[in-house]
């Protein structure tokens, strides 16, 4: 089965993340390195939330139907 990979960077402070994305249906809109705008459930980013917020480079992998497969923080 084929997959599509998107790369993007995030820099969301802890305060902003907790205020704006605490609801169950909340989403985060990101712009990929290639300029594509994607919308992700905020819950997918919660494992990467630290005291400074959600910061870093990420790799999102989706299947051929654009369904979530994985999200990982990369160096």
N, C-alpha and C positions, 0 to 999 in steps of 0.2 A: 504494500500500500504506500503510495506517495505521500510526502509531507512537504509543507512549506515552512520555511524558517524566516522569522522577522527579528531584526536586531534594533534595539533602542536603548536610550539612556533615560534615567529618571533622577530627579532631585526634588523630592517632596518632603518638607519638614514634618516632624512627628506631629506638631500641633495642627498643621493643615490637614494631614492625613486623617487624624482622629476626628477633627471637626467635620470634614466634608465627606468622608468615606466610611463612616461608622455604620450606616444602615445596611441591611441585608441585600438590598437591590441596587446599591450604589455602584457606579462604574468609574473607571479611570480612562481618560482618553490620552493616548500616546501618539507621537509621531515617530515613525520608523526612520532609520538612517537613509532610506530611499524616498522619504517624503510622504509615505502612505499613512493615513490616520486610522488608528485602530482603537476599538473600545473593549476594555477588559473589565470583568467583575473585580471590584476592589478586594474581594476575598482572596483572589489569586496572589495578591501582593502582600497580604498580611504575614506570611512566613518570613518575608524579607524586611519587616518593620523593626527598626532598632531605636535606640534612644535619640538618634539624630534624624530618624525618618526612614524613607525608602530612597536610597541613593545608589547609583551604580549603573552598570551595563547589564542588559538582560537579553536572553534569547527565548523567543516564543515560538513554539512549534505547533502547527495545526495540521489536521488531516485534509484530504481532498475536498471535504465538505465545510472547511473552515471551522471545524470543531476543535476545541482545545485538546492538545495532547500533553504538552509540558511547558513549564516556564522555569528557567534557571538563571541564576545570576552568574555572570562571566567576568573575568578579569579584563 
